Amino acid sequence: MTPERFRAIVDAYGADARHWPAAERADASAWAAQHRVEADTLLAQAAQLDAWLASDPVAAPDSAFVERVVASAPSRRRRRWLSFAQPGNRSRRAGLWWSGAAFAGVGLIGGLAGAFAVSFFLVTGSPSPGPESSYLTTGFGGTAADWSGE
């Protein structure tokens, strides 16, 4: 047991050794017995805090309050992935249909745009405007000239 660990235990669990973790209780008590002055100082400070915290008792909630809280809690609904197959769930089925139609529409528009671009460049006979294709150009449009000699 180190002084830092003893301080951490007392700060976290208070001055009462019965509240300390069972696995470290014997070691902490042995350390406190060996280092009586330092342990008494830490335990006195913790006892003051324990007394201050215990001076403000909290009353147990009444049953009406507990019932109101439980009644206002959201209900737990089970979500089924295939709930659209049930006859009474038309909104889910409609939402699934629209999302599928939107996905297909985006794919169709992308295919048409690509076909239009390819056909445009085939009809005009000119490649897409851009830098000259050479071994000195890069994908970013500039030359890959070596400037390390300067």
N, CA, C and O atoms as a GROMACS GRO file, in nm:
protein
  600
    1MET      N    1   0.085  -0.117   0.000
    1MET     CA    2   0.000   0.000   0.000
    1MET      C    3   0.089   0.124   0.000
    1MET      O    4   0.180   0.136   0.082
    2THR      N    5   0.063   0.213  -0.091
    2THR     CA    6   0.139   0.338  -0.098
    2THR      C    7   0.057   0.450  -0.035
    2THR      O    8  -0.065   0.438  -0.021
    3PRO      N    9   0.123   0.558   0.003
    3PRO     CA   10   0.048   0.672   0.059
    3PRO      C   11  -0.054   0.727  -0.040
    3PRO      O   12  -0.163   0.770  -0.001
    4GLU      N   13  -0.019   0.728  -0.168
    4GLU     CA   14  -0.110   0.780  -0.269
    4GLU      C   15  -0.235   0.692  -0.280
    4GLU      O   16  -0.346   0.744  -0.292
    5ARG      N   17  -0.217   0.560  -0.276
    5ARG     CA   18  -0.332   0.470  -0.285
    5ARG      C   19  -0.420   0.481  -0.160
    5ARG      O   20  -0.542   0.478  -0.169
    6PHE      N   21  -0.357   0.494  -0.042
    6PHE     CA   22  -0.435   0.510   0.080
    6PHE      C   23  -0.518   0.637   0.074
    6PHE      O   24  -0.635   0.638   0.111
    7ARG      N   25  -0.457   0.746   0.025
    7ARG     CA   26  -0.529   0.873   0.011
    7ARG      C   27  -0.645   0.856  -0.088
    7ARG      O   28  -0.754   0.908  -0.064
    8ALA      N   29  -0.622   0.786  -0.198
    8ALA     CA   30  -0.727   0.765  -0.298
    8ALA      C   31  -0.843   0.686  -0.238
    8ALA      O   32  -0.960   0.717  -0.264
    9ILE      N   33  -0.812   0.584  -0.159
    9ILE     CA   34  -0.918   0.505  -0.095
    9ILE      C   35  -0.998   0.589   0.002
    9ILE      O   36  -1.121   0.586   0.001
   10VAL      N   37  -0.929   0.666   0.086
   10VAL     CA   38  -0.998   0.750   0.184
   10VAL      C   39  -1.079   0.859   0.115
   10VAL      O   40  -1.190   0.890   0.158
   11ASP      N   41  -1.024   0.918   0.009
   11ASP     CA   42  -1.097   1.022  -0.064
   11ASP      C   43  -1.223   0.965  -0.131
   11ASP      O   44  -1.326   1.032  -0.137
   12ALA      N   45  -1.213   0.843  -0.181
   12ALA     CA   46  -1.326   0.785  -0.254
   12ALA      C   47  -1.430   0.724  -0.162
   12ALA      O   48  -1.550   0.736  -0.188
   13TYR      N   49  -1.387   0.657  -0.055
   13TYR     CA   50  -1.480   0.579   0.027
   13TYR      C   51  -1.503   0.634   0.167
   13TYR      O   52  -1.590   0.584   0.238
   14GLY      N   53  -1.429   0.734   0.207
   14GLY     CA   54  -1.451   0.796   0.337
   14GLY      C   55  -1.363   0.738   0.446
   14GLY      O   56  -1.277   0.654   0.420
   15ALA      N   57  -1.387   0.783   0.568
   15ALA     CA   58  -1.303   0.746   0.682
   15ALA      C   59  -1.341   0.610   0.741
   15ALA      O   60  -1.259   0.549   0.809
   16ASP      N   61  -1.460   0.564   0.717
   16ASP     CA   62  -1.506   0.437   0.774
   16ASP      C   63  -1.446   0.321   0.693
   16ASP      O   64  -1.475   0.307   0.574
   17ALA      N   65  -1.365   0.240   0.759
   17ALA     CA   66  -1.296   0.129   0.690
   17ALA      C   67  -1.394   0.025   0.638
   17ALA      O   68  -1.358  -0.052   0.548
   18ARG      N   69  -1.515   0.020   0.690
   18ARG     CA   70  -1.613  -0.078   0.641
   18ARG      C   71  -1.658  -0.045   0.499
   18ARG      O   72  -1.711  -0.132   0.429
   19HIS      N   73  -1.638   0.078   0.456
   19HIS     CA   74  -1.678   0.118   0.322
   19HIS      C   75  -1.565   0.101   0.220
   19HIS      O   76  -1.589   0.113   0.100
   20TRP      N   77  -1.446   0.073   0.265
   20TRP     CA   78  -1.334   0.056   0.174
   20TRP      C   79  -1.349  -0.075   0.097
   20TRP      O   80  -1.419  -0.165   0.142
   21PRO      N   81  -1.284  -0.087  -0.020
   21PRO     CA   82  -1.292  -0.212  -0.096
   21PRO      C   83  -1.237  -0.328  -0.013
   21PRO      O   84  -1.132  -0.317   0.051
   22ALA      N   85  -1.308  -0.439  -0.016
   22ALA     CA   86  -1.271  -0.555   0.066
   22ALA      C   87  -1.133  -0.608   0.030
   22ALA      O   88  -1.061  -0.655   0.118
   23ALA      N   89  -1.095  -0.601  -0.095
   23ALA     CA   90  -0.966  -0.653  -0.139
   23ALA      C   91  -0.849  -0.570  -0.085
   23ALA      O   92  -0.739  -0.621  -0.070
   24GLU      N   93  -0.873  -0.442  -0.055
   24GLU     CA   94  -0.766  -0.354  -0.009
   24GLU      C   95  -0.782  -0.311   0.137
   24GLU      O   96  -0.699  -0.238   0.190
   25ARG      N   97  -0.887  -0.355   0.201
   25ARG     CA   98  -0.916  -0.310   0.337
   25ARG      C   99  -0.805  -0.349   0.435
   25ARG      O  100  -0.765  -0.267   0.517
   26ALA      N  101  -0.757  -0.472   0.428
   26ALA     CA  102  -0.653  -0.517   0.522
   26ALA      C  103  -0.522  -0.441   0.499
   26ALA      O  104  -0.458  -0.398   0.594
   27ASP      N  105  -0.483  -0.424   0.373
   27ASP     CA  106  -0.360  -0.351   0.342
   27ASP      C  107  -0.369  -0.205   0.385
   27ASP      O  108  -0.273  -0.150   0.438
   28ALA      N  109  -0.485  -0.143   0.363
   28ALA     CA  110  -0.502  -0.003   0.401
   28ALA      C  111  -0.500   0.013   0.552
   28ALA      O  112  -0.442   0.108   0.604
   29SER      N  113  -0.562  -0.080   0.623
   29SER     CA  114  -0.561  -0.074   0.770
   29SER      C  115  -0.420  -0.095   0.824
   29SER      O  116  -0.380  -0.030   0.921
   30ALA      N  117  -0.345  -0.186   0.763
   30ALA     CA  118  -0.206  -0.210   0.806
   30ALA      C  119  -0.121  -0.087   0.779
   30ALA      O  120  -0.037  -0.050   0.862
   31TRP      N  121  -0.140  -0.024   0.665
   31TRP     CA  122  -0.064   0.098   0.634
   31TRP      C  123  -0.099   0.208   0.733
   31TRP      O  124  -0.010   0.281   0.778
   32ALA      N  125  -0.226   0.221   0.766
   32ALA     CA  126  -0.269   0.324   0.862
   32ALA      C  127  -0.208   0.299   0.999
   32ALA      O  128  -0.173   0.394   1.069
   33ALA      N  129  -0.196   0.172   1.038
   33ALA     CA  130  -0.136   0.141   1.168
   33ALA      C  131   0.013   0.173   1.170
   33ALA      O  132   0.066   0.215   1.273
   34GLN      N  133   0.081   0.155   1.059
   34GLN     CA  134   0.225   0.183   1.052
   34GLN      C  135   0.254   0.332   1.040
   34GLN      O  136   0.356   0.379   1.090
   35HIS      N  137   0.167   0.406   0.974
   35HIS     CA  138   0.187   0.550   0.951
   35HIS      C  139   0.074   0.626   1.020
   35HIS      O  140  -0.008   0.690   0.956
   36ARG      N  141   0.073   0.618   1.150
   36ARG     CA  142  -0.038   0.666   1.231
   36ARG      C  143  -0.063   0.817   1.214
   36ARG      O  144  -0.178   0.859   1.202
   37VAL      N  145   0.042   0.898   1.213
   37VAL     CA  146   0.024   1.044   1.208
   37VAL      C  147  -0.037   1.085   1.074
   37VAL      O  148  -0.134   1.160   1.070
   38GLU      N  149   0.021   1.036   0.965
   38GLU     CA  150  -0.029   1.072   0.832
   38GLU      C  151  -0.171   1.016   0.811
   38GLU      O  152  -0.256   1.084   0.755
   39ALA      N  153  -0.194   0.893   0.854
   39ALA     CA  154  -0.326   0.831   0.838
   39ALA      C  155  -0.431   0.905   0.920
   39ALA      O  156  -0.543   0.927   0.873
   40ASP      N  157  -0.396   0.944   1.045
   40ASP     CA  158  -0.493   1.015   1.128
   40ASP      C  159  -0.532   1.150   1.067
   40ASP      O  160  -0.648   1.190   1.076
   41THR      N  161  -0.436   1.218   1.005
   41THR     CA  162  -0.466   1.345   0.940
   41THR      C  163  -0.564   1.324   0.825
   41THR      O  164  -0.663   1.397   0.814
   42LEU      N  165  -0.537   1.225   0.739
   42LEU     CA  166  -0.625   1.198   0.625
   42LEU      C  167  -0.763   1.151   0.672
   42LEU      O  168  -0.865   1.192   0.616
   43LEU      N  169  -0.765   1.066   0.774
   43LEU     CA  170  -0.893   1.014   0.822
   43LEU      C  171  -0.976   1.122   0.891
   43LEU      O  172  -1.099   1.120   0.882
   44ALA      N  173  -0.910   1.217   0.958
   44ALA     CA  174  -0.983   1.326   1.022
   44ALA      C  175  -1.049   1.416   0.918
   44ALA      O  176  -1.163   1.458   0.935
   45GLN      N  177  -0.976   1.445   0.810
   45GLN     CA  178  -1.034   1.527   0.703
   45GLN      C  179  -1.152   1.454   0.638
   45GLN      O  180  -1.256   1.514   0.609
   46ALA      N  181  -1.135   1.324   0.616
   46ALA     CA  182  -1.243   1.246   0.554
   46ALA      C  183  -1.362   1.235   0.647
   46ALA      O  184  -1.476   1.235   0.602
   47ALA      N  185  -1.337   1.224   0.777
   47ALA     CA  186  -1.447   1.215   0.874
   47ALA      C  187  -1.528   1.343   0.876
   47ALA      O  188  -1.650   1.339   0.892
   48GLN      N  189  -1.462   1.459   0.861
   48GLN     CA  190  -1.535   1.586   0.856
   48GLN      C  191  -1.627   1.590   0.733
   48GLN      O  192  -1.742   1.633   0.741
   49LEU      N  193  -1.574   1.546   0.620
   49LEU     CA  194  -1.655   1.543   0.498
   49LEU      C  195  -1.769   1.443   0.512
   49LEU      O  196  -1.882   1.471   0.471
   50ASP      N  197  -1.741   1.326   0.570
   50ASP     CA  198  -1.848   1.227   0.591
   50ASP      C  199  -1.958   1.283   0.680
   50ASP      O  200  -2.076   1.262   0.653
   51ALA      N  201  -1.920   1.354   0.786
   51ALA     CA  202  -2.020   1.411   0.876
   51ALA      C  203  -2.101   1.518   0.806
   51ALA      O  204  -2.222   1.528   0.827
   52TRP      N  205  -2.036   1.599   0.724
   52TRP     CA  206  -2.108   1.704   0.652
   52TRP      C  207  -2.206   1.643   0.552
   52TRP      O  208  -2.320   1.690   0.540
   53LEU      N  209  -2.164   1.538   0.481
   53LEU     CA  210  -2.254   1.473   0.386
   53LEU      C  211  -2.369   1.403   0.457
   53LEU      O  212  -2.481   1.402   0.406
   54ALA      N  213  -2.344   1.345   0.574
   54ALA     CA  214  -2.449   1.275   0.648
   54ALA      C  215  -2.546   1.371   0.715
   54ALA      O  216  -2.655   1.329   0.754
   55SER      N  217  -2.510   1.499   0.730
   55SER     CA  218  -2.596   1.594   0.798
   55SER      C  219  -2.718   1.633   0.717
   55SER      O  220  -2.812   1.691   0.771
   56ASP      N  221  -2.719   1.603   0.589
   56ASP     CA  222  -2.831   1.638   0.503
   56ASP      C  223  -2.899   1.510   0.456
   56ASP      O  224  -2.870   1.460   0.348
   57PRO      N  225  -2.989   1.458   0.536
   57PRO     CA  226  -3.054   1.332   0.497
   57PRO      C  227  -3.152   1.356   0.382
   57PRO      O  228  -3.212   1.463   0.372
   58VAL      N  229  -3.165   1.258   0.299
   58VAL     CA  230  -3.257   1.264   0.187
   58VAL      C  231  -3.373   1.172   0.217
   58VAL      O  232  -3.354   1.053   0.243
   59ALA      N  233  -3.491   1.226   0.213
   59ALA     CA  234  -3.610   1.146   0.240
   59ALA      C  235  -3.641   1.056   0.121
   59ALA      O  236  -3.616   1.092   0.006
   60ALA      N  237  -3.693   0.941   0.149
   60ALA     CA  238  -3.732   0.848   0.043
   60ALA      C  239  -3.851   0.906  -0.032
   60ALA      O  240  -3.938   0.968   0.030
   61PRO      N  241  -3.857   0.887  -0.162
   61PRO     CA  242  -3.969   0.942  -0.239
   61PRO      C  243  -4.098   0.870  -0.203
   61PRO      O  244  -4.098   0.751  -0.171
   62ASP      N  245  -4.208   0.944  -0.209
   62ASP     CA  246  -4.336   0.881  -0.180
   62ASP      C  247  -4.381   0.796  -0.298
   62ASP      O  248  -4.331   0.813  -0.409
   63SER      N  249  -4.474   0.707  -0.276
   63SER     CA  250  -4.514   0.611  -0.378
   63SER      C  251  -4.583   0.680  -0.497
   63SER      O  252  -4.572   0.632  -0.610
   64ALA      N  253  -4.654   0.791  -0.473
   64ALA     CA  254  -4.720   0.862  -0.583
   64ALA      C  255  -4.616   0.918  -0.681
   64ALA      O  256  -4.636   0.915  -0.802
   65PHE      N  257  -4.506   0.969  -0.627
   65PHE     CA  258  -4.400   1.022  -0.713
   65PHE      C  259  -4.339   0.909  -0.797
   65PHE      O  260  -4.316   0.926  -0.917
   66VAL      N  261  -4.313   0.796  -0.734
   66VAL     CA  262  -4.255   0.682  -0.806
   66VAL      C  263  -4.349   0.636  -0.916
   66VAL      O  264  -4.304   0.605  -1.026
   67GLU      N  265  -4.478   0.631  -0.889
   67GLU     CA  266  -4.576   0.590  -0.989
   67GLU      C  267  -4.581   0.688  -1.106
   67GLU      O  268  -4.594   0.646  -1.221
   68ARG      N  269  -4.571   0.820  -1.078
   68ARG     CA  270  -4.570   0.920  -1.185
   68ARG      C  271  -4.447   0.905  -1.273
   68ARG      O  272  -4.456   0.916  -1.395
   69VAL      N  273  -4.334   0.880  -1.212
   69VAL     CA  274  -4.211   0.864  -1.290
   69VAL      C  275  -4.220   0.740  -1.379
   69VAL      O  276  -4.184   0.745  -1.496
   70VAL      N  277  -4.266   0.631  -1.322
   70VAL     CA  278  -4.277   0.507  -1.400
   70VAL      C  279  -4.380   0.524  -1.511
   70VAL      O  280  -4.358   0.475  -1.622
   71ALA      N  281  -4.490   0.591  -1.485
   71ALA     CA  282  -4.593   0.611  -1.587
   71ALA      C  283  -4.544   0.703  -1.699
   71ALA      O  284  -4.588   0.687  -1.813
   72SER      N  285  -4.456   0.797  -1.670
   72SER     CA  286  -4.409   0.889  -1.773
   72SER      C  287  -4.291   0.834  -1.852
   72SER      O  288  -4.249   0.895  -1.951
   73ALA      N  289  -4.238   0.721  -1.810
   73ALA     CA  290  -4.124   0.663  -1.883
   73ALA      C  291  -4.171   0.610  -2.018
   73ALA      O  292  -4.283   0.559  -2.029
   74PRO      N  293  -4.088   0.623  -2.121
   74PRO     CA  294  -4.129   0.573  -2.252
   74PRO      C  295  -4.141   0.421  -2.249
   74PRO      O  296  -4.064   0.352  -2.183
   75SER      N  297  -4.239   0.372  -2.322
   75SER     CA  298  -4.257   0.228  -2.326
   75SER      C  299  -4.152   0.167  -2.417
   75SER      O  300  -4.106   0.229  -2.513
   76ARG      N  301  -4.118   0.048  -2.386
   76ARG     CA  302  -4.016  -0.023  -2.465
   76ARG      C  303  -4.088  -0.097  -2.577
   76ARG      O  304  -4.168  -0.186  -2.552
   77ARG      N  305  -4.058  -0.057  -2.698
   77ARG     CA  306  -4.119  -0.122  -2.812
   77ARG      C  307  -4.018  -0.211  -2.880
   77ARG      O  308  -3.901  -0.175  -2.896
   78ARG      N  309  -4.063  -0.326  -2.917
   78ARG     CA  310  -3.975  -0.417  -2.990
   78ARG      C  311  -3.979  -0.379  -3.137
   78ARG      O  312  -4.086  -0.365  -3.196
   79ARG      N  313  -3.865  -0.362  -3.194
   79ARG     CA  314  -3.857  -0.326  -3.334
   79ARG      C  315  -3.831  -0.452  -3.414
   79ARG      O  316  -3.737  -0.526  -3.387
   80ARG      N  317  -3.913  -0.475  -3.512
   80ARG     CA  318  -3.897  -0.591  -3.598
   80ARG      C  319  -3.849  -0.544  -3.734
   80ARG      O  320  -3.903  -0.449  -3.791
   81TRP      N  321  -3.750  -0.610  -3.784
   81TRP     CA  322  -3.694  -0.570  -3.912
   81TRP      C  323  -3.789  -0.602  -4.027
   81TRP      O  324  -3.790  -0.531  -4.127
   82LEU      N  325  -3.868  -0.704  -4.013
   82LEU     CA  326  -3.959  -0.741  -4.120
   82LEU      C  327  -4.103  -0.706  -4.085
   82LEU      O  328  -4.195  -0.777  -4.124
   83SER      N  329  -4.123  -0.599  -4.013
   83SER     CA  330  -4.257  -0.561  -3.972
   83SER      C  331  -4.340  -0.510  -4.088
   83SER      O  332  -4.462  -0.499  -4.076
   84PHE      N  333  -4.278  -0.479  -4.202
   84PHE     CA  334  -4.355  -0.434  -4.317
   84PHE      C  335  -4.440  -0.545  -4.374
   84PHE      O  336  -4.534  -0.518  -4.449
   85ALA      N  337  -4.410  -0.671  -4.341
   85ALA     CA  338  -4.486  -0.783  -4.394
   85ALA      C  339  -4.620  -0.800  -4.324
   85ALA      O  340  -4.705  -0.875  -4.371
   86GLN      N  341  -4.640  -0.733  -4.214
   86GLN     CA  342  -4.767  -0.744  -4.142
   86GLN      C  343  -4.872  -0.658  -4.211
   86GLN      O  344  -4.841  -0.548  -4.257
   87PRO      N  345  -4.994  -0.707  -4.218
   87PRO     CA  346  -5.097  -0.634  -4.293
   87PRO      C  347  -5.132  -0.497  -4.236
   87PRO      O  348  -5.172  -0.409  -4.312
   88GLY      N  349  -5.117  -0.476  -4.107
   88GLY     CA  350  -5.157  -0.349  -4.048
   88GLY      C  351  -5.049  -0.243  -4.052
   88GLY      O  352  -5.070  -0.135  -3.996
   89ASN      N  353  -4.938  -0.268  -4.113
   89ASN     CA  354  -4.826  -0.174  -4.109
   89ASN      C  355  -4.801  -0.116  -4.248
   89ASN      O  356  -4.696  -0.141  -4.307
   90ARG      N  357  -4.895  -0.039  -4.300
   90ARG     CA  358  -4.885   0.016  -4.435
   90ARG      C  359  -4.785   0.130  -4.444
   90ARG      O  360  -4.720   0.147  -4.547
   91SER      N  361  -4.770   0.209  -4.337
   91SER     CA  362  -4.677   0.322  -4.343
   91SER      C  363  -4.534   0.272  -4.354
   91SER      O  364  -4.453   0.333  -4.423
   92ARG      N  365  -4.502   0.164  -4.286
   92ARG     CA  366  -4.367   0.106  -4.295
   92ARG      C  367  -4.342   0.054  -4.437
   92ARG      O  368  -4.234   0.071  -4.493
   93ARG      N  369  -4.446  -0.010  -4.493
   93ARG     CA  370  -4.432  -0.064  -4.628
   93ARG      C  371  -4.414   0.049  -4.730
   93ARG      O  372  -4.334   0.037  -4.822
   94ALA      N  373  -4.488   0.158  -4.712
   94ALA     CA  374  -4.477   0.271  -4.803
   94ALA      C  375  -4.340   0.338  -4.790
   94ALA      O  376  -4.279   0.376  -4.889
   95GLY      N  377  -4.292   0.350  -4.666
   95GLY     CA  378  -4.160   0.410  -4.647
   95GLY      C  379  -4.049   0.327  -4.708
   95GLY      O  380  -3.953   0.381  -4.764
   96LEU      N  381  -4.063   0.195  -4.699
   96LEU     CA  382  -3.964   0.106  -4.759
   96LEU      C  383  -3.968   0.116  -4.911
   96LEU      O  384  -3.864   0.115  -4.976
   97TRP      N  385  -4.087   0.126  -4.967
   97TRP     CA  386  -4.101   0.137  -5.112
   97TRP      C  387  -4.038   0.267  -5.162
   97TRP      O  388  -3.965   0.267  -5.261
   98TRP      N  389  -4.066   0.380  -5.093
   98TRP     CA  390  -4.011   0.507  -5.137
   98TRP      C  391  -3.859   0.511  -5.125
   98TRP      O  392  -3.792   0.568  -5.211
   99SER      N  393  -3.804   0.452  -5.019
   99SER     CA  394  -3.659   0.453  -5.008
   99SER      C  395  -3.595   0.368  -5.117
   99SER      O  396  -3.489   0.404  -5.168
  100GLY      N  397  -3.656   0.258  -5.153
  100GLY     CA  398  -3.604   0.176  -5.262
  100GLY      C  399  -3.615   0.248  -5.395
  100GLY      O  400  -3.523   0.242  -5.477
  101ALA      N  401  -3.727   0.317  -5.417
  101ALA     CA  402  -3.745   0.392  -5.542
  101ALA      C  403  -3.644   0.506  -5.552
  101ALA      O  404  -3.592   0.534  -5.660
  102ALA      N  405  -3.618   0.572  -5.441
  102ALA     CA  406  -3.520   0.681  -5.442
  102ALA      C  407  -3.381   0.627  -5.473
  102ALA      O  408  -3.306   0.689  -5.549
  103PHE      N  409  -3.346   0.514  -5.415
  103PHE     CA  410  -3.214   0.454  -5.441
  103PHE      C  411  -3.201   0.417  -5.589
  103PHE      O  412  -3.097   0.443  -5.650
  104ALA      N  413  -3.305   0.356  -5.646
  104ALA     CA  414  -3.302   0.319  -5.788
  104ALA      C  415  -3.296   0.444  -5.876
  104ALA      O  416  -3.227   0.445  -5.978
  105GLY      N  417  -3.370   0.549  -5.836
  105GLY     CA  418  -3.369   0.672  -5.916
  105GLY      C  419  -3.233   0.738  -5.919
  105GLY      O  420  -3.190   0.788  -6.024
  106VAL      N  421  -3.166   0.740  -5.807
  106VAL     CA  422  -3.032   0.801  -5.803
  106VAL      C  423  -2.936   0.721  -5.891
  106VAL      O  424  -2.854   0.779  -5.963
  107GLY      N  425  -2.945   0.589  -5.886
  107GLY     CA  426  -2.860   0.507  -5.972
  107GLY      C  427  -2.889   0.530  -6.118
  107GLY      O  428  -2.796   0.538  -6.199
  108LEU      N  429  -3.016   0.541  -6.154
  108LEU     CA  430  -3.054   0.565  -6.293
  108LEU      C  431  -3.004   0.701  -6.341
  108LEU      O  432  -2.952   0.712  -6.452
  109ILE      N  433  -3.018   0.804  -6.259
  109ILE     CA  434  -2.970   0.937  -6.297
  109ILE      C  435  -2.819   0.937  -6.313
  109ILE      O  436  -2.767   1.000  -6.406
  110GLY      N  437  -2.748   0.870  -6.226
  110GLY     CA  438  -2.603   0.863  -6.239
  110GLY      C  439  -2.561   0.791  -6.366
  110GLY      O  440  -2.468   0.834  -6.434
  111GLY      N  441  -2.630   0.683  -6.400
  111GLY     CA  442  -2.599   0.611  -6.525
  111GLY      C  443  -2.627   0.696  -6.647
  111GLY      O  444  -2.548   0.696  -6.742
  112LEU      N  445  -2.739   0.770  -6.646
  112LEU     CA  446  -2.771   0.857  -6.759
  112LEU      C  447  -2.670   0.970  -6.773
  112LEU      O  448  -2.632   1.005  -6.885
  113ALA      N  449  -2.627   1.028  -6.663
  113ALA     CA  450  -2.528   1.135  -6.669
  113ALA      C  451  -2.397   1.084  -6.725
  113ALA      O  452  -2.334   1.152  -6.807
  114GLY      N  453  -2.355   0.965  -6.683
  114GLY     CA  454  -2.232   0.909  -6.738
  114GLY      C  455  -2.242   0.877  -6.885
  114GLY      O  456  -2.149   0.903  -6.961
  115ALA      N  457  -2.357   0.822  -6.928
  115ALA     CA  458  -2.377   0.791  -7.070
  115ALA      C  459  -2.379   0.919  -7.153
  115ALA      O  460  -2.323   0.923  -7.262
  116PHE      N  461  -2.442   1.023  -7.101
  116PHE     CA  462  -2.445   1.151  -7.172
  116PHE      C  463  -2.305   1.209  -7.188
  116PHE      O  464  -2.270   1.259  -7.295
  117ALA      N  465  -2.225   1.204  -7.083
  117ALA     CA  466  -2.089   1.259  -7.091
  117ALA      C  467  -2.005   1.183  -7.192
  117ALA      O  468  -1.932   1.244  -7.269
  118VAL      N  469  -2.013   1.051  -7.192
  118VAL     CA  470  -1.934   0.971  -7.286
  118VAL      C  471  -1.981   0.998  -7.428
  118VAL      O  472  -1.899   1.017  -7.518
  119SER      N  473  -2.113   1.000  -7.451
  119SER     CA  474  -2.163   1.024  -7.587
  119SER      C  475  -2.128   1.165  -7.634
  119SER      O  476  -2.101   1.185  -7.753
  120PHE      N  477  -2.128   1.262  -7.546
  120PHE     CA  478  -2.093   1.399  -7.584
  120PHE      C  479  -1.949   1.405  -7.634
  120PHE      O  480  -1.922   1.468  -7.737
  121PHE      N  481  -1.858   1.342  -7.565
  121PHE     CA  482  -1.718   1.348  -7.607
  121PHE      C  483  -1.694   1.262  -7.731
  121PHE      O  484  -1.601   1.290  -7.806
  122LEU      N  485  -1.774   1.159  -7.753
  122LEU     CA  486  -1.759   1.081  -7.875
  122LEU      C  487  -1.812   1.156  -7.995
  122LEU      O  488  -1.754   1.148  -8.103
  123VAL      N  489  -1.922   1.230  -7.979
  123VAL     CA  490  -1.982   1.305  -8.089
  123VAL      C  491  -1.896   1.425  -8.125
  123VAL      O  492  -1.876   1.451  -8.244
  124THR      N  493  -1.846   1.497  -8.028
  124THR     CA  494  -1.767   1.617  -8.058
  124THR      C  495  -1.627   1.582  -8.103
  124THR      O  496  -1.562   1.664  -8.167
  125GLY      N  497  -1.578   1.465  -8.071
  125GLY     CA  498  -1.446   1.424  -8.115
  125GLY      C  499  -1.333   1.485  -8.033
  125GLY      O  500  -1.217   1.465  -8.068
  126SER      N  501  -1.363   1.556  -7.929
  126SER     CA  502  -1.257   1.614  -7.847
  126SER      C  503  -1.259   1.550  -7.709
  126SER      O  504  -1.365   1.526  -7.651
  127PRO      N  505  -1.142   1.522  -7.657
  127PRO     CA  506  -1.138   1.466  -7.522
  127PRO      C  507  -1.174   1.574  -7.419
  127PRO      O  508  -1.187   1.692  -7.452
  128SER      N  509  -1.190   1.532  -7.298
  128SER     CA  510  -1.225   1.627  -7.194
  128SER      C  511  -1.116   1.731  -7.180
  128SER      O  512  -0.997   1.699  -7.189
  129PRO      N  513  -1.155   1.857  -7.157
  129PRO     CA  514  -1.054   1.961  -7.142
  129PRO      C  515  -0.971   1.935  -7.016
  129PRO      O  516  -1.023   1.895  -6.913
  130GLY      N  517  -0.844   1.959  -7.028
  130GLY     CA  518  -0.758   1.938  -6.914
  130GLY      C  519  -0.614   1.955  -6.956
  130GLY      O  520  -0.587   1.993  -7.069
  131PRO      N  521  -0.520   1.926  -6.868
  131PRO     CA  522  -0.379   1.943  -6.902
  131PRO      C  523  -0.336   1.839  -7.004
  131PRO      O  524  -0.399   1.735  -7.021
  132GLU      N  525  -0.227   1.871  -7.072
  132GLU     CA  526  -0.174   1.777  -7.170
  132GLU      C  527  -0.136   1.649  -7.099
  132GLU      O  528  -0.077   1.650  -6.991
  133SER      N  529  -0.170   1.539  -7.161
  133SER     CA  530  -0.132   1.413  -7.100
  133SER      C  531   0.012   1.384  -7.138
  133SER      O  532   0.046   1.370  -7.256
  134SER      N  533   0.092   1.375  -7.042
  134SER     CA  534   0.234   1.352  -7.061
  134SER      C  535   0.285   1.281  -6.938
  134SER      O  536   0.216   1.274  -6.837
  135TYR      N  537   0.403   1.231  -6.946
  135TYR     CA  538   0.459   1.166  -6.829
  135TYR      C  539   0.499   1.267  -6.722
  135TYR      O  540   0.528   1.227  -6.610
  136LEU      N  541   0.501   1.399  -6.754
  136LEU     CA  542   0.536   1.501  -6.657
  136LEU      C  543   0.415   1.555  -6.580
  136LEU      O  544   0.433   1.630  -6.483
  137THR      N  545   0.295   1.519  -6.620
  137THR     CA  546   0.178   1.574  -6.551
  137THR      C  547   0.137   1.482  -6.437
  137THR      O  548   0.169   1.363  -6.434
  138THR      N  549   0.067   1.541  -6.345
  138THR     CA  550   0.017   1.463  -6.232
  138THR      C  551  -0.135   1.460  -6.237
  138THR      O  552  -0.196   1.523  -6.323
  139GLY      N  553  -0.193   1.389  -6.147
  139GLY     CA  554  -0.339   1.384  -6.138
  139GLY      C  555  -0.398   1.515  -6.091
  139GLY      O  556  -0.519   1.534  -6.101
  140PHE      N  557  -0.317   1.605  -6.039
  140PHE     CA  558  -0.366   1.733  -5.990
  140PHE      C  559  -0.351   1.844  -6.093
  140PHE      O  560  -0.388   1.958  -6.064
  141GLY      N  561  -0.300   1.815  -6.210
  141GLY     CA  562  -0.296   1.911  -6.316
  141GLY      C  563  -0.165   1.986  -6.334
  141GLY      O  564  -0.147   2.052  -6.437
  142GLY      N  565  -0.075   1.980  -6.242
  142GLY     CA  566   0.052   2.050  -6.256
  142GLY      C  567   0.160   1.957  -6.307
  142GLY      O  568   0.140   1.836  -6.318
  143THR      N  569   0.273   2.015  -6.336
  143THR     CA  570   0.383   1.931  -6.381
  143THR      C  571   0.454   1.873  -6.260
  143THR      O  572   0.450   1.928  -6.150
  144ALA      N  573   0.518   1.763  -6.284
  144ALA     CA  574   0.591   1.698  -6.175
  144ALA      C  575   0.739   1.728  -6.191
  144ALA      O  576   0.824   1.642  -6.171
  145ALA      N  577   0.770   1.852  -6.227
  145ALA     CA  578   0.908   1.891  -6.246
  145ALA      C  579   0.983   1.881  -6.115
  145ALA      O  580   0.929   1.908  -6.008
  146ASP      N  581   1.108   1.842  -6.125
  146ASP     CA  582   1.189   1.826  -6.005
  146ASP      C  583   1.254   1.959  -5.972
  146ASP      O  584   1.338   2.007  -6.048
  147TRP      N  585   1.217   2.020  -5.862
  147TRP     CA  586   1.268   2.149  -5.819
  147TRP      C  587   1.376   2.133  -5.712
  147TRP      O  588   1.413   2.231  -5.647
  148SER      N  589   1.426   2.014  -5.693
  148SER     CA  590   1.522   1.994  -5.584
  148SER      C  591   1.658   2.053  -5.613
  148SER      O  592   1.738   2.070  -5.521
  149GLY      N  593   1.688   2.085  -5.739
  149GLY     CA  594   1.819   2.141  -5.772
  149GLY      C  595   1.832   2.288  -5.737
  149GLY      O  596   1.943   2.343  -5.742
  150GLU      N  597   1.726   2.352  -5.702
  150GLU     CA  598   1.733   2.496  -5.674
  150GLU      C  599   1.753   2.524  -5.529
  150GLU      O  600   1.761   2.640  -5.490
   0.00000   0.00000   0.00000
